[in-house]
Amino acid sequence: MRPPSEMRVSKDRRLLTVLFSDHAPIPLEAELLRVVSPSAEVQGHSPEQRVTVPGKRSVAISRIEPVGNYAVRIIFDDGHDTGIFTWTYLHELGHEKDARWQTYLDELAEKGLSRG
């Protein structure tokens, strides 16, 4: 997959907008990016090890670093910095954002956790 033509972080650092040349802009909230981070810390090493991350309602993006020509590392203000967001994963999040968000909200409710 080609890299995005542009990536913008909002002034409040809580929204990343990704622009692929053949796609409408993809707005991704920092909270969503943090709780679906592709890191082993969140995803585990198997589906059974995946963690539901609570209390990230006010998380913000501290910075974004390029990783080769295929991804970026998003560093969050809570110290999380191990997720490598590939272009493909960011594109998928754009298409699956609503479903992934609802799954996250359902998991929080099921486990008695909150967004904080």
Residue pairs with C-beta under 8 A, 6 or more apart in sequence:
1 86
1 87
1 88
1 91
2 20
2 21
2 87
3 69
3 70
3 87
4 18
4 19
4 20
4 87
4 90
5 19
5 20
5 21
6 17
6 18
6 19
7 16
7 17
7 18
7 19
7 64
7 72
8 16
8 17
8 19
9 15
9 16
9 61
9 64
10 16
10 17
12 60
13 30
13 60
13 61
13 62
13 77
14 29
14 30
14 31
14 59
14 60
14 61
15 27
15 28
15 29
15 30
16 27
16 28
16 29
16 30
16 33
16 61
16 64
16 74
17 25
17 26
17 27
17 28
18 25
18 26
18 28
18 90
18 91
18 94
19 25
19 26
20 26
20 87
20 91
23 91
23 94
26 90
26 91
26 93
26 94
26 97
28 90
28 93
28 94
28 97
30 59
30 60
30 61
30 76
31 56
31 57
31 58
31 59
31 115
32 93
32 97
32 100
32 101
32 104
33 61
33 74
33 76
33 83
33 85
33 93
34 53
34 56
34 59
34 76
34 78
34 80
35 42
35 52
35 53
35 56
35 104
36 42
36 93
36 100
36 104
37 43
37 53
37 74
37 80
37 82
37 83
37 85
38 83
38 84
38 85
38 86
38 89
39 80
39 82
39 83
39 84
40 82
41 51
41 80
41 82
42 50
42 51
42 53
42 83
43 49
43 50
43 51
44 50
44 51
52 104
52 107
52 108
52 111
52 113
54 108
54 111
54 113
54 114
54 115
54 116
55 113
55 114
55 115
55 116
56 78
56 115
56 116
57 115
57 116
58 116
59 76
59 77
59 78
60 76
60 77
61 74
61 75
61 76
61 77
62 75
62 76
62 77
63 75
64 72
64 73
64 74
64 75
65 72
65 73
65 75
66 72
67 73
67 84
70 86
70 87
71 84
71 85
71 86
71 87
71 89
72 84
72 85
73 81
73 82
73 83
73 84
73 85
74 81
74 83
74 85
75 81
93 100
107 113
108 114
108 115
